[in-house]
Amino acid sequence: MDNHQKRNLTFFTIGLIFLLSGIEYAVILPTIWRYLQILEAPPYFLGLGLSAFSVSGLLTGPLFGFWSDRSRTTKTIILFSNLFEIAGNFMYFLGYSKWLLLCSRLVAGVGAGAGSSIFGFLTRSTRPEERAGVFAAIMACRQAGLLVGPAFNLFLRLCDFKLGPFVVNKYTSPGIFMCLLWTLLQFAVLALYWDVPPIGSAEGGAALVEMKEEEEVPLVGSEEEPAHTYSAVNSDQLETCVSSESEPFRGPPSPPSSAALNPFKNFSASGEFLREEVVVLLTAQFITLFNQTALETMVTPLTQRDFSFGELGNSLMYSLCGVEVILGFFFVRWLSSKVADRAVLAVGLVICCAACIWCLIFLTNPRGGYGWELTAFIIGVFLQLLGLPFVAVSQVSLFSKVTAEKTQGFSQGVRRSVGGLATILGPLWAGGLTNNLYIMLGMMLALLTMITVMTALSYGRLTEPRAVQCAQSSDSGG
């Protein structure tokens, strides 16, 4: 099996991982509140249970990313992290008390932290021009899980039997079901996942080199850091680029330096994450997820109050929303091959601002009867979801290009931690303001306006470092 086949099988397995994460969210969310009520939990335990998963991922993401950067392997990390998903979901199935249920979500959330290692691996295993498309496909897999998850609930809700001493009903069955799926995934990872070497890329984020089968080309990058290396982000990038163009490559690579063996040798967190373009992208990550989770929190009470939607109406609405988001991701996948990532980000932010303005005008003080109110609501939700794939894919792709490749796992962990914090704060903000949409939507619009202005002011810096670009052009020319 050649590296190309291994790479495709590995990407397929990663898609399965994200598919299962979406299914898990979709099968547990509808029943967890009633499950907690049966265990005599107070109302605030719902918020604790939903936030516990994000808190664990927030804390463990950078740790798993650091591990993958040091070891340059992700298969072992995925197998290890999946054990927490299996254990957490089995604890959810047991459900002896509200505290065990809370701990189950904490344990399962540890497994989600491996996402930072996966995004780091994808960054090292894709060329910049194809990266946004790969990220879009992976994100669409999670949305597909969210879409098909409710279908599994149709038969899980019919469960009513005993498995030895354990009771299997519509509340406990999601736990044992996901435990089984994550266990099966372990075998898929063992058989189909490969730590394939970076395609045309040296381990430290060196120049991308396309190997042509019909001619022998000396490998410019190796598993060790060569004498002429392009770091992903470096203050000497322009000088490196010029010198590499003017001087031919001479001699074999130098012996590995300590920095090549330890990617964090000269790493500075402040130097890496406090740069203008990185701050903009992390802010975009936070605001996007903050607004998304706030809207998710607000939608169900709003549809119940204004349109008398029941479980069937909400399920149908979420299914249609899932279809729109998946189609949006695949459209962005196509668009990213034609348009620069920063342009996709700008378009997404404009759509999100327009959607928020629409909701602020037509949803805060509905008029015109049931038909017009429902139409205005549908248009608002459509616009909100339309902008989501544009922003989500472009900011992840750009972030992978403006941060150092050799510490990509840790950087992606930081990015996902910022997103995890947003998913905790978003529902808390919206939960108390479902009857005061002016304040809730006004804050969301203010945040979107802020990130749009930041993006406009930093537009020139939201691009792949020039040193890497000229490396690509020299490789394609040679």
C-alpha positions as CSV (number, residue, x, y, z in Angstrom):
1,M,0.0,0.0,0.0
2,D,1.6,3.3,-1.1
3,N,1.5,6.5,0.9
4,H,-1.3,8.0,-1.2
5,Q,-3.7,5.1,-0.3
6,K,-2.6,5.2,3.3
7,R,-3.3,9.0,3.3
8,N,-6.8,8.5,1.9
9,L,-7.7,5.8,4.4
10,T,-6.4,7.9,7.2
11,F,-8.5,10.9,6.1
12,F,-11.5,8.5,5.9
13,T,-10.9,7.4,9.5
14,I,-10.6,11.0,10.7
15,G,-14.0,11.6,9.0
16,L,-15.4,8.7,11.0
17,I,-14.1,10.2,14.2
18,F,-15.8,13.5,13.6
19,L,-18.9,11.8,12.4
20,L,-19.1,9.9,15.8
21,S,-18.5,13.1,17.7
22,G,-21.6,14.6,16.0
23,I,-23.7,11.5,16.6
24,E,-22.7,11.5,20.3
25,Y,-23.9,15.1,20.7
26,A,-27.1,14.4,18.8
27,V,-28.1,11.3,20.7
28,I,-27.3,12.6,24.2
29,L,-28.6,16.1,24.1
30,P,-32.3,15.3,23.6
31,T,-32.5,13.1,26.7
32,I,-29.9,14.3,29.2
33,W,-32.3,16.8,30.8
34,R,-35.0,14.2,31.6
35,Y,-32.2,11.7,32.6
36,L,-31.0,14.3,35.2
37,Q,-34.5,14.8,36.4
38,I,-35.0,11.1,37.1
39,L,-31.7,11.2,39.1
40,E,-33.2,14.1,41.1
41,A,-30.7,16.7,39.9
42,P,-31.4,20.4,40.3
43,P,-31.9,22.4,37.1
44,Y,-28.4,23.9,37.1
45,F,-27.0,20.4,36.5
46,L,-28.1,20.6,32.9
47,G,-25.7,23.5,32.3
48,L,-23.0,21.7,34.3
49,G,-23.5,18.5,32.3
50,L,-23.3,20.3,28.9
51,S,-20.4,22.4,29.9
52,A,-18.4,19.6,31.5
53,F,-17.6,18.1,28.1
54,S,-16.3,21.4,26.7
55,V,-14.2,22.1,29.9
56,S,-12.4,18.8,29.6
57,G,-11.7,19.4,25.9
58,L,-10.6,22.9,26.6
59,L,-8.0,21.7,29.2
60,T,-6.7,18.6,27.4
61,G,-6.6,20.0,23.8
62,P,-3.2,21.8,24.2
63,L,-1.8,18.8,26.1
64,F,-2.6,16.3,23.3
65,G,-1.3,18.9,20.8
66,F,2.0,19.2,22.7
67,W,2.3,15.4,22.7
68,S,1.7,15.1,19.0
69,D,4.2,17.8,18.2
70,R,6.9,16.1,20.3
71,S,6.2,12.6,19.1
72,R,5.2,13.4,15.5
73,T,2.6,10.6,15.8
74,T,-1.2,10.8,16.2
75,K,-2.4,7.2,16.0
76,T,-1.4,6.4,19.5
77,I,-2.9,9.6,20.8
78,I,-6.2,8.9,19.1
79,L,-6.3,5.3,20.4
80,F,-5.5,6.6,23.9
81,S,-8.1,9.5,23.8
82,N,-10.8,7.2,22.5
83,L,-10.5,5.1,25.7
84,F,-11.8,8.2,27.6
85,E,-14.8,8.4,25.2
86,I,-15.5,4.7,25.8
87,A,-15.2,5.0,29.6
88,G,-17.2,8.3,29.7
89,N,-20.1,6.9,27.7
90,F,-20.1,3.7,29.8
91,M,-20.3,5.8,32.9
92,Y,-23.2,7.7,31.3
93,F,-24.9,4.4,30.7
94,L,-24.5,3.3,34.4
95,G,-26.1,6.6,35.7
96,Y,-26.3,5.7,39.4
97,S,-26.3,9.3,40.4
98,K,-26.3,12.8,39.1
99,W,-22.6,13.1,40.1
100,L,-21.6,10.0,38.1
101,L,-23.5,11.5,35.1
102,L,-21.6,14.8,35.5
103,C,-18.3,12.9,35.7
104,S,-19.1,10.9,32.7
105,R,-19.3,14.0,30.5
106,L,-16.0,15.2,32.0
107,V,-14.3,11.9,31.2
108,A,-15.7,11.8,27.7
109,G,-14.6,15.4,27.0
110,V,-11.0,14.3,27.6
111,G,-11.3,12.2,24.4
112,A,-12.4,15.3,22.4
113,G,-9.1,16.9,23.2
114,A,-7.4,14.8,20.6
115,G,-9.0,17.0,17.9
116,S,-6.0,19.3,18.3
117,S,-3.6,16.5,17.4
118,I,-5.8,15.6,14.4
119,F,-5.9,19.2,13.0
120,G,-2.1,19.4,13.5
121,F,-1.7,16.2,11.5
122,L,-4.0,17.5,8.8
123,T,-1.9,20.6,8.6
124,R,1.3,18.7,8.1
125,S,-0.3,16.2,5.7
126,T,-1.9,18.7,3.3
127,R,-0.6,21.4,0.9
128,P,-1.8,24.9,1.8
129,E,-3.9,25.2,-1.4
130,E,-5.9,22.0,-0.6
131,R,-6.1,22.5,3.2
132,A,-9.3,24.5,3.4
133,G,-11.1,21.9,1.3
134,V,-9.9,19.1,3.6
135,F,-11.0,21.0,6.7
136,A,-14.4,21.7,5.1
137,A,-14.9,18.0,4.4
138,I,-13.9,17.0,8.0
139,M,-16.3,19.6,9.5
140,A,-19.1,18.5,7.2
141,C,-18.6,15.0,8.7
142,R,-19.4,16.3,12.2
143,Q,-22.5,18.1,10.8
144,A,-23.5,14.8,9.1
145,G,-23.3,13.2,12.5
146,L,-25.5,15.9,14.0
147,L,-28.0,15.2,11.2
148,V,-28.2,11.4,11.4
149,G,-28.0,11.3,15.2
150,P,-31.7,11.9,15.7
151,A,-32.4,9.0,13.5
152,F,-30.6,6.7,16.0
153,N,-32.8,8.1,18.7
154,L,-35.8,6.7,17.0
155,F,-34.8,3.2,18.0
156,L,-32.9,4.1,21.1
157,R,-36.1,5.5,22.6
158,L,-37.7,2.1,22.2
159,C,-35.1,0.3,24.4
160,D,-36.6,-1.2,27.6
161,F,-34.7,-4.2,28.8
162,K,-32.0,-5.4,31.2
163,L,-28.4,-6.1,30.4
164,G,-27.4,-8.2,33.4
165,P,-27.8,-5.9,36.4
166,F,-28.0,-2.8,34.2
167,V,-31.2,-1.2,33.0
168,V,-31.3,-0.2,29.3
169,N,-33.9,2.4,28.5
170,K,-34.3,5.5,26.4
171,Y,-32.2,7.5,28.9
172,T,-29.3,5.1,29.4
173,S,-29.2,3.6,25.9
174,P,-27.4,6.5,24.3
175,G,-24.4,5.8,26.6
176,I,-24.0,2.1,25.8
177,F,-24.7,2.8,22.1
178,M,-21.9,5.4,21.9
179,C,-19.6,3.2,24.0
180,L,-20.1,0.5,21.4
181,L,-19.5,2.9,18.4
182,W,-16.3,4.3,20.0
183,T,-15.1,0.7,20.6
184,L,-15.7,-0.2,17.0
185,L,-13.8,2.9,16.0
186,Q,-10.7,1.7,17.8
187,F,-10.5,-1.2,15.4
188,A,-11.0,1.1,12.5
189,V,-8.1,3.3,13.7
190,L,-5.9,0.2,14.2
191,A,-6.6,-1.0,10.7
192,L,-7.0,2.1,8.6
193,Y,-5.1,5.0,10.3
194,W,-1.5,5.6,9.3
195,D,1.0,8.2,10.5
196,V,1.9,9.1,7.0
197,P,4.9,11.4,6.5
198,P,4.1,15.0,5.6
199,I,3.5,15.4,1.9
200,G,6.4,17.4,0.4
201,S,7.1,19.0,3.7
202,A,10.1,18.8,6.0
203,E,9.3,18.1,9.7
204,G,9.9,21.7,10.8
205,G,7.5,23.2,8.2
206,A,10.1,23.5,5.5
207,A,9.5,24.2,1.8
208,L,6.8,22.2,0.1
209,V,8.4,19.9,-2.6
210,E,6.4,18.1,-5.2
211,M,8.0,14.8,-6.0
212,K,7.6,13.8,-9.7
213,E,7.7,10.1,-10.4
214,E,9.1,10.5,-13.9
215,E,12.3,12.2,-12.7
216,E,14.6,11.9,-9.8
217,V,14.6,15.1,-7.7
218,P,16.8,15.4,-4.5
219,L,14.8,15.8,-1.4
220,V,15.1,19.3,-0.2
221,G,13.4,18.6,3.1
222,S,14.0,15.6,5.3
223,E,13.0,14.4,8.7
224,E,15.7,16.6,10.0
225,E,16.0,20.3,9.8
226,P,18.2,21.2,6.7
227,A,20.5,24.1,6.4
228,H,18.1,26.1,4.2
229,T,14.7,25.8,6.0
230,Y,11.6,27.9,5.7
231,S,9.9,28.2,9.1
232,A,6.2,28.6,8.8
233,V,6.3,32.0,10.6
234,N,9.7,33.6,11.2
235,S,11.0,37.2,11.3
236,D,13.7,36.2,8.8
237,Q,11.3,34.8,6.2
238,L,11.9,37.4,3.5
239,E,15.7,37.1,3.8
240,T,15.4,33.3,3.8
241,C,13.3,33.5,0.7
242,V,15.7,35.8,-1.2
243,S,18.7,33.8,-0.3
244,S,17.1,30.5,-1.3
245,E,16.2,31.9,-4.7
246,S,19.7,33.4,-5.4
247,E,21.8,30.5,-4.1
248,P,21.5,26.9,-5.4
249,F,21.2,24.1,-2.9
250,R,24.6,22.7,-2.1
251,G,25.5,19.5,-0.2
252,P,23.4,17.3,2.0
253,P,21.4,18.5,4.9
254,S,23.2,19.3,8.1
255,P,22.9,17.0,11.1
256,P,19.7,17.5,13.1
257,S,19.8,20.4,15.4
258,S,18.3,20.4,18.9
259,A,15.4,22.6,17.6
260,A,14.6,19.9,15.0
261,L,14.5,17.2,17.7
262,N,12.5,19.4,20.1
263,P,10.0,21.7,18.2
264,F,9.5,23.7,21.4
265,K,13.2,24.5,21.8
266,N,12.9,28.2,20.8
267,F,9.1,28.4,21.1
268,S,7.6,31.5,22.6
269,A,3.9,31.5,23.4
270,S,3.6,35.3,23.4
271,G,5.6,35.5,20.2
272,E,3.4,32.9,18.5
273,F,-0.1,33.9,19.7
274,L,0.1,37.6,20.3
275,R,0.8,38.5,16.7
276,E,-1.9,40.6,15.0
277,E,-3.1,38.0,12.5
278,V,-3.3,35.2,15.1
279,V,-5.2,37.4,17.5
280,V,-7.7,38.2,14.8
281,L,-8.2,34.6,13.9
282,L,-8.6,33.5,17.6
283,T,-11.1,36.3,18.1
284,A,-13.0,35.1,15.0
285,Q,-13.0,31.5,16.5
286,F,-14.4,32.8,19.8
287,I,-17.1,35.0,18.4
288,T,-18.3,32.5,15.8
289,L,-18.8,29.8,18.4
290,F,-20.1,32.2,21.0
291,N,-22.8,33.4,18.6
292,Q,-23.6,29.9,17.3
293,T,-24.1,28.4,20.7
294,A,-26.1,31.4,21.9
295,L,-28.4,31.1,19.0
296,E,-28.8,27.3,19.6
297,T,-29.8,28.1,23.1
298,M,-32.3,30.8,22.1
299,V,-34.0,29.0,19.2
300,T,-35.9,26.3,21.0
301,P,-37.6,28.6,23.6
302,L,-38.3,31.1,20.8
303,T,-40.0,28.6,18.5
304,Q,-42.0,27.2,21.4
305,R,-43.2,30.7,22.5
306,D,-43.8,32.3,19.1
307,F,-44.7,29.4,16.8
308,S,-45.8,26.6,19.2
309,F,-43.2,24.2,17.9
310,G,-43.2,20.8,19.6
311,E,-40.6,18.0,19.4
312,L,-41.5,17.2,15.8
313,G,-41.3,20.8,14.6
314,N,-37.9,21.3,16.3
315,S,-36.6,18.0,15.0
316,L,-37.6,18.9,11.4
317,M,-36.1,22.4,11.8
318,Y,-32.8,21.0,13.1
319,S,-32.7,18.5,10.3
320,L,-33.2,21.2,7.6
321,C,-30.5,23.3,9.3
322,G,-28.1,20.4,9.2
323,V,-28.7,19.9,5.5
324,E,-28.0,23.6,4.9
325,V,-24.8,23.6,6.9
326,I,-23.5,20.4,5.2
327,L,-24.2,21.9,1.7
328,G,-22.5,25.1,2.9
329,F,-19.4,23.3,3.9
330,F,-19.1,21.5,0.5
331,F,-19.7,24.8,-1.3
332,V,-16.9,26.4,0.7
333,R,-14.7,23.4,-0.1
334,W,-15.2,24.2,-3.8
335,L,-14.9,27.9,-3.3
336,S,-11.7,27.7,-1.3
337,S,-9.9,26.3,-4.4
338,K,-10.9,29.4,-6.4
339,V,-10.7,32.2,-3.8
340,A,-8.2,33.1,-1.0
341,D,-9.1,32.1,2.5
342,R,-9.2,35.7,3.7
343,A,-11.8,36.6,1.1
344,V,-13.9,33.6,2.2
345,L,-13.6,34.8,5.8
346,A,-14.6,38.4,4.8
347,V,-17.7,37.1,2.9
348,G,-18.7,34.9,5.8
349,L,-18.5,37.8,8.3
350,V,-20.6,40.1,6.1
351,I,-23.3,37.4,5.8
352,C,-23.2,36.9,9.6
353,C,-23.6,40.6,10.2
354,A,-26.5,40.8,7.7
355,A,-28.2,37.9,9.5
356,C,-27.8,39.5,12.9
357,I,-29.2,42.8,11.7
358,W,-32.1,41.0,10.1
359,C,-32.9,39.2,13.4
360,L,-32.5,42.4,15.4
361,I,-35.0,44.1,13.2
362,F,-37.6,41.4,12.6
363,L,-37.4,39.0,15.5
364,T,-37.1,41.3,18.5
365,N,-40.5,42.9,17.9
366,P,-42.4,40.6,15.5
367,R,-45.3,42.0,13.6
368,G,-47.5,41.1,10.7
369,G,-49.1,37.9,11.8
370,Y,-48.0,34.3,12.1
371,G,-47.1,33.8,8.5
372,W,-44.8,36.8,8.2
373,E,-43.2,36.1,11.6
374,L,-42.4,32.5,10.6
375,T,-41.0,33.7,7.3
376,A,-38.8,36.3,9.0
377,F,-37.6,33.7,11.4
378,I,-36.7,31.2,8.6
379,I,-34.8,33.9,6.7
380,G,-32.9,34.9,9.8
381,V,-31.9,31.3,10.6
382,F,-31.0,30.6,7.0
383,L,-28.7,33.6,6.8
384,Q,-27.0,32.7,10.2
385,L,-26.3,29.2,9.0
386,L,-25.2,30.4,5.5
387,G,-22.3,32.4,7.0
388,L,-21.2,29.7,9.4
389,P,-19.2,27.5,7.0
390,F,-17.5,30.5,5.4
391,V,-16.1,31.7,8.7
392,A,-15.4,28.3,10.3
393,V,-13.4,26.8,7.4
394,S,-11.5,29.9,6.5
395,Q,-10.3,30.8,10.0
396,V,-9.1,27.3,10.7
397,S,-7.3,27.1,7.4
398,L,-5.7,30.6,7.8
399,F,-4.7,29.8,11.4
400,S,-2.8,26.7,10.2
401,K,-0.9,28.8,7.7
402,V,0.1,31.7,10.0
403,T,1.2,29.6,12.9
404,A,4.4,27.5,13.0
405,E,4.0,24.0,11.4
406,K,6.4,22.3,13.8
407,T,4.1,23.2,16.8
408,Q,0.8,23.0,14.9
409,G,-0.7,20.5,17.3
410,F,-0.2,22.7,20.3
411,S,-1.4,25.8,18.4
412,Q,-4.6,24.0,17.2
413,G,-5.1,22.9,20.9
414,V,-5.0,26.6,21.9
415,R,-7.4,27.5,19.1
416,R,-9.9,24.7,20.1
417,S,-9.6,25.8,23.8
418,V,-10.6,29.3,22.8
419,G,-13.6,27.8,21.0
420,G,-14.4,25.6,24.0
421,L,-14.5,28.7,26.2
422,A,-17.0,30.2,23.7
423,T,-19.2,27.2,23.8
424,I,-19.4,27.5,27.6
425,L,-20.1,31.2,27.7
426,G,-22.5,31.4,24.8
427,P,-25.3,29.4,26.3
428,L,-24.8,31.1,29.7
429,W,-25.2,34.5,28.0
430,A,-28.2,33.5,25.9
431,G,-29.9,31.4,28.6
432,G,-30.9,34.4,30.7
433,L,-31.9,36.6,27.8
434,T,-34.4,34.6,25.8
435,N,-37.0,37.2,26.7
436,N,-34.8,40.1,26.0
437,L,-33.6,39.6,22.4
438,Y,-32.5,43.2,22.0
439,I,-29.7,42.8,24.4
440,M,-28.7,39.3,23.3
441,L,-28.7,40.1,19.6
442,G,-27.3,43.5,20.1
443,M,-24.2,42.1,21.8
444,M,-23.9,39.5,19.1
445,L,-24.0,42.2,16.4
446,A,-21.4,44.3,18.4
447,L,-19.1,41.3,18.5
448,L,-19.5,40.6,14.8
449,T,-18.9,44.3,13.9
450,M,-15.8,44.2,16.0
451,I,-14.3,41.2,14.3
452,T,-15.3,42.5,10.9
453,V,-13.4,45.7,11.5
454,M,-10.4,43.8,12.9
455,T,-10.4,41.6,9.8
456,A,-10.6,44.6,7.5
457,L,-7.7,46.4,9.2
458,S,-5.5,43.2,9.3
459,Y,-6.6,42.0,5.8
460,G,-3.1,42.3,4.4
461,R,-1.6,40.1,7.1
462,L,-4.2,37.3,6.8
463,T,-2.3,35.3,4.3
464,E,0.3,32.6,4.1
465,P,3.8,33.8,4.9
466,R,5.7,34.9,1.8
467,A,8.6,32.6,2.5
468,V,6.4,29.5,2.2
469,Q,4.7,31.0,-0.9
470,C,8.0,31.5,-2.7
471,A,9.2,28.1,-1.7
472,Q,6.1,26.6,-3.4
473,S,6.7,28.7,-6.5
474,S,10.4,27.7,-6.7
475,D,9.4,24.0,-6.2
476,S,6.8,24.1,-9.0
477,G,9.3,25.9,-11.2
478,G,12.1,23.5,-10.5
